[in-house]
Structure formats: C-alpha cells, structure tokens
C-alpha cells in the first residue's frame, strides 16, 4: 500500500488540493483519515478513476435510434460530394 499526502496526490493526478479536500469531505474519493490528516492509497485512487470513466454515447437519429460511426461517415461523405 502506497499512501500519498494531499499534495502528492494533487501533483500526481493534476487536481487542485481544494478539490481533493472537497471530494474527501463528501466521501467521493477513497481516502484514509488519521485524526486531521488525509492519506490516499494510489492503487485505490487509480481504480476509482477507472470506474469514473464515462463511455461515449452513440449519436441518435431523428427517430431516436442509434446511428453507427460508419453511417455517420457515409452521411458526411455524401454531403461533401
């Protein structure tokens, strides 16, 4: 287990310290409290980041059906021609 300080984590994942404090206060990010000290297990934070990934949605057509990427490329190519 590798525990990081708030400053170390902030530099590692490029997030402001104030944001990390906010996330810790609402229990959004995994962390450990030792009295007033906060520590972050980098492996748990990396897993939390992976779980937070947002997958892209497909583009719906006018009827609400999904359009494939190939179909979108076809439409663009025919519009260019």
Z-matrix of the N, CA and C atoms (Angstrom, degrees):
N
C 1 1.449
C 2 1.528 1 107.72
N 3 1.323 2 115.00 1 125.66
C 4 1.465 3 120.70 2 177.53
C 5 1.528 4 108.25 3 -110.83
N 6 1.340 5 116.41 4 110.19
C 7 1.457 6 120.82 5 -179.33
C 8 1.522 7 110.21 6 -95.83
N 9 1.326 8 115.23 7 132.90
C 10 1.458 9 121.60 8 179.96
C 11 1.519 10 110.34 9 -112.56
N 12 1.321 11 115.74 10 150.90
C 13 1.463 12 120.75 11 172.22
C 14 1.521 13 108.12 12 -77.10
N 15 1.309 14 115.58 13 171.27
C 16 1.463 15 120.14 14 179.15
C 17 1.521 16 110.35 15 -63.02
N 18 1.319 17 116.86 16 -38.53
C 19 1.466 18 121.06 17 179.92
C 20 1.528 19 110.52 18 -66.75
N 21 1.329 20 117.01 19 -44.44
C 22 1.465 21 120.72 20 179.49
C 23 1.524 22 111.40 21 -62.27
N 24 1.340 23 116.10 22 -43.70
C 25 1.464 24 119.53 23 179.44
C 26 1.520 25 111.05 24 -66.05
N 27 1.321 26 116.18 25 -40.67
C 28 1.457 27 121.27 26 178.79
C 29 1.528 28 110.56 27 -56.72
N 30 1.312 29 116.53 28 -45.68
C 31 1.466 30 120.98 29 179.25
C 32 1.530 31 111.48 30 -69.29
N 33 1.329 32 117.10 31 -36.61
C 34 1.467 33 121.45 32 -176.29
C 35 1.517 34 112.08 33 -68.89
N 36 1.357 35 116.83 34 -41.42
C 37 1.470 36 118.81 35 -175.92
C 38 1.524 37 112.68 36 -108.77
N 39 1.334 38 116.71 37 5.57
C 40 1.464 39 122.50 38 175.00
C 41 1.535 40 112.43 39 58.14
N 42 1.334 41 114.57 40 50.65
C 43 1.460 42 122.06 41 176.79
C 44 1.529 43 106.59 42 -128.16
N 45 1.327 44 116.84 43 138.49
C 46 1.458 45 120.41 44 -179.18
C 47 1.531 46 111.38 45 -59.01
N 48 1.327 47 114.82 46 145.52
C 49 1.460 48 119.88 47 177.49
C 50 1.524 49 111.16 48 -58.58
N 51 1.326 50 117.20 49 -39.79
C 52 1.466 51 120.45 50 -179.31
C 53 1.528 52 111.15 51 -61.89
N 54 1.338 53 116.62 52 -35.99
C 55 1.469 54 120.48 53 177.36
C 56 1.520 55 110.32 54 -66.72
N 57 1.332 56 116.54 55 -42.43
C 58 1.468 57 119.99 56 178.51
C 59 1.526 58 111.22 57 -62.82
N 60 1.349 59 117.02 58 -40.45
C 61 1.461 60 119.94 59 176.39
C 62 1.529 61 110.69 60 -60.76
N 63 1.331 62 116.17 61 -42.76
C 64 1.475 63 120.01 62 179.04
C 65 1.517 64 111.04 63 -62.39
N 66 1.322 65 116.61 64 -46.66
C 67 1.465 66 120.47 65 179.68
C 68 1.519 67 110.98 66 -61.72
N 69 1.334 68 116.94 67 -40.24
C 70 1.462 69 120.64 68 179.83
C 71 1.534 70 110.58 69 -65.92
N 72 1.319 71 116.76 70 -39.53
C 73 1.469 72 120.35 71 -178.92
C 74 1.519 73 112.98 72 -65.16
N 75 1.338 74 117.26 73 -29.85
C 76 1.476 75 119.57 74 178.19
C 77 1.525 76 111.51 75 -100.42
N 78 1.330 77 116.01 76 11.23
C 79 1.480 78 122.94 77 178.22
C 80 1.524 79 112.11 78 59.15
N 81 1.315 80 116.67 79 34.71
C 82 1.456 81 121.02 80 179.41
C 83 1.525 82 110.95 81 -82.77
N 84 1.318 83 117.29 82 -38.60
C 85 1.461 84 122.59 83 -178.27
C 86 1.532 85 108.09 84 -105.95
N 87 1.332 86 117.65 85 140.16
C 88 1.463 87 118.59 86 179.33
C 89 1.532 88 111.02 87 -67.52
N 90 1.323 89 115.75 88 129.41
C 91 1.465 90 119.81 89 179.80
C 92 1.528 91 109.70 90 -155.52
N 93 1.323 92 114.82 91 169.85
C 94 1.457 93 122.93 92 177.99
C 95 1.516 94 108.36 93 -122.47
N 96 1.324 95 116.30 94 138.40
C 97 1.466 96 121.69 95 176.55
C 98 1.528 97 108.56 96 -109.78
N 99 1.309 98 115.04 97 129.75
C 100 1.453 99 122.56 98 173.08
C 101 1.523 100 105.98 99 -121.57
N 102 1.322 101 116.29 100 89.22
C 103 1.457 102 120.23 101 -172.18
C 104 1.518 103 108.09 102 67.83
N 105 1.335 104 116.76 103 -116.34
C 106 1.470 105 121.13 104 178.32
C 107 1.521 106 112.33 105 -97.08
N 108 1.332 107 117.23 106 -1.72
C 109 1.466 108 120.67 107 -178.63
C 110 1.520 109 111.08 108 -87.50
N 111 1.308 110 116.04 109 140.66
C 112 1.464 111 122.30 110 174.38
C 113 1.517 112 108.66 111 -110.46
N 114 1.316 113 115.33 112 137.44
C 115 1.462 114 120.43 113 174.46
C 116 1.523 115 107.99 114 -135.26
N 117 1.332 116 114.45 115 147.94
C 118 1.461 117 121.45 116 -175.55
C 119 1.523 118 109.45 117 -125.04
N 120 1.325 119 116.54 118 127.62
C 121 1.462 120 121.30 119 173.84
C 122 1.521 121 106.83 120 -80.96
N 123 1.322 122 116.68 121 116.10
C 124 1.464 123 120.54 122 -173.45
C 125 1.524 124 111.64 123 -60.98
N 126 1.332 125 118.14 124 -34.34
C 127 1.473 126 119.77 125 179.15
C 128 1.528 127 110.26 126 -65.09
N 129 1.333 128 117.31 127 -40.87
C 130 1.466 129 120.76 128 178.76
C 131 1.526 130 110.81 129 -67.82
N 132 1.317 131 116.63 130 -39.10
C 133 1.464 132 120.15 131 179.28
C 134 1.525 133 110.30 132 -66.61
N 135 1.337 134 117.43 133 -41.53
C 136 1.469 135 120.27 134 177.92
C 137 1.520 136 110.85 135 -61.69
N 138 1.325 137 117.82 136 -40.31
C 139 1.471 138 121.47 137 177.42
C 140 1.519 139 110.16 138 -65.70
N 141 1.335 140 117.68 139 -41.76
C 142 1.463 141 122.90 140 177.61
C 143 1.525 142 110.55 141 -60.24
N 144 1.321 143 116.53 142 -41.24
C 145 1.465 144 120.86 143 178.14
C 146 1.527 145 109.95 144 -62.95
N 147 1.335 146 117.16 145 -45.12
C 148 1.470 147 120.68 146 179.67
C 149 1.527 148 110.97 147 -61.40
N 150 1.330 149 116.92 148 -40.40
C 151 1.465 150 120.88 149 179.98
C 152 1.526 151 112.00 150 -69.72
N 153 1.331 152 117.19 151 -19.96
C 154 1.464 153 121.56 152 -178.24
C 155 1.518 154 113.00 153 -86.39
N 156 1.322 155 116.59 154 -3.11
C 157 1.465 156 120.38 155 -177.28
C 158 1.524 157 110.65 156 -62.63
N 159 1.313 158 115.34 157 135.09
C 160 1.456 159 121.77 158 177.41
C 161 1.524 160 108.09 159 -99.79
N 162 1.309 161 116.42 160 124.89
C 163 1.458 162 121.16 161 179.07
C 164 1.521 163 109.51 162 -82.82
N 165 1.332 164 117.22 163 140.37
C 166 1.470 165 119.21 164 178.73
C 167 1.526 166 110.81 165 -66.72
N 168 1.304 167 115.00 166 145.57
C 169 1.457 168 121.18 167 177.98
C 170 1.516 169 109.36 168 -92.96
N 171 1.315 170 116.90 169 152.36
C 172 1.455 171 119.52 170 175.09
C 173 1.530 172 108.80 171 -75.58
N 174 1.308 173 115.92 172 155.71
C 175 1.460 174 121.46 173 -179.02
C 176 1.522 175 109.50 174 -82.18
N 177 1.339 176 118.84 175 123.28
C 178 1.465 177 119.30 176 179.87
C 179 1.527 178 111.19 177 -80.14
N 180 1.335 179 116.22 178 150.29
C 181 1.458 180 119.39 179 173.22
C 182 1.534 181 107.74 180 -85.07
N 183 1.313 182 117.42 181 -174.20
C 184 1.458 183 120.26 182 -175.67
C 185 1.527 184 112.69 183 -67.53
N 186 1.316 185 117.92 184 -18.83
C 187 1.457 186 120.93 185 178.80
C 188 1.531 187 111.69 186 -93.66
N 189 1.339 188 117.27 187 1.85
C 190 1.455 189 120.83 188 179.70
C 191 1.514 190 113.90 189 90.41
N 192 1.345 191 117.52 190 2.84
C 193 1.463 192 121.21 191 178.09
C 194 1.526 193 109.42 192 -86.23
N 195 1.322 194 116.32 193 149.40
C 196 1.468 195 120.17 194 179.79
C 197 1.524 196 110.24 195 -73.54
N 198 1.321 197 115.97 196 142.06
C 199 1.460 198 122.28 197 176.52
C 200 1.516 199 107.22 198 -108.38
N 201 1.316 200 117.31 199 131.24
C 202 1.457 201 120.83 200 179.71
C 203 1.524 202 110.34 201 -72.19
N 204 1.328 203 115.18 202 159.27
C 205 1.461 204 120.55 203 177.59
C 206 1.527 205 111.07 204 -59.80
N 207 1.339 206 116.08 205 -36.43
C 208 1.464 207 119.93 206 179.53
C 209 1.526 208 110.81 207 -63.62
N 210 1.328 209 115.78 208 -42.21
C 211 1.467 210 120.89 209 179.70
C 212 1.524 211 110.33 210 -64.15
N 213 1.334 212 117.42 211 -40.34
C 214 1.462 213 121.16 212 177.97
C 215 1.520 214 109.86 213 -61.80
N 216 1.339 215 117.15 214 -43.44
C 217 1.467 216 120.72 215 178.24
C 218 1.524 217 111.07 216 -62.56
N 219 1.348 218 116.94 217 -39.67
C 220 1.465 219 121.28 218 177.06
C 221 1.526 220 110.92 219 -60.07
N 222 1.315 221 116.72 220 -45.98
C 223 1.461 222 122.09 221 -179.13
C 224 1.520 223 109.99 222 -62.04
N 225 1.329 224 116.84 223 -43.67
C 226 1.473 225 120.76 224 -179.70
C 227 1.523 226 110.41 225 -64.73
N 228 1.332 227 116.49 226 -44.68
C 229 1.462 228 119.92 227 -179.46
C 230 1.531 229 111.13 228 -62.86
N 231 1.326 230 117.44 229 -42.10
C 232 1.466 231 119.28 230 -179.71
C 233 1.525 232 110.60 231 -69.10
N 234 1.313 233 118.19 232 -31.83
C 235 1.476 234 121.26 233 177.26
C 236 1.528 235 110.55 234 -69.01
N 237 1.309 236 117.27 235 -35.39
C 238 1.462 237 121.76 236 179.75
C 239 1.531 238 110.05 237 -69.36
N 240 1.337 239 115.37 238 -39.88
C 241 1.471 240 119.64 239 -179.74
C 242 1.495 241 109.33 240 -69.21
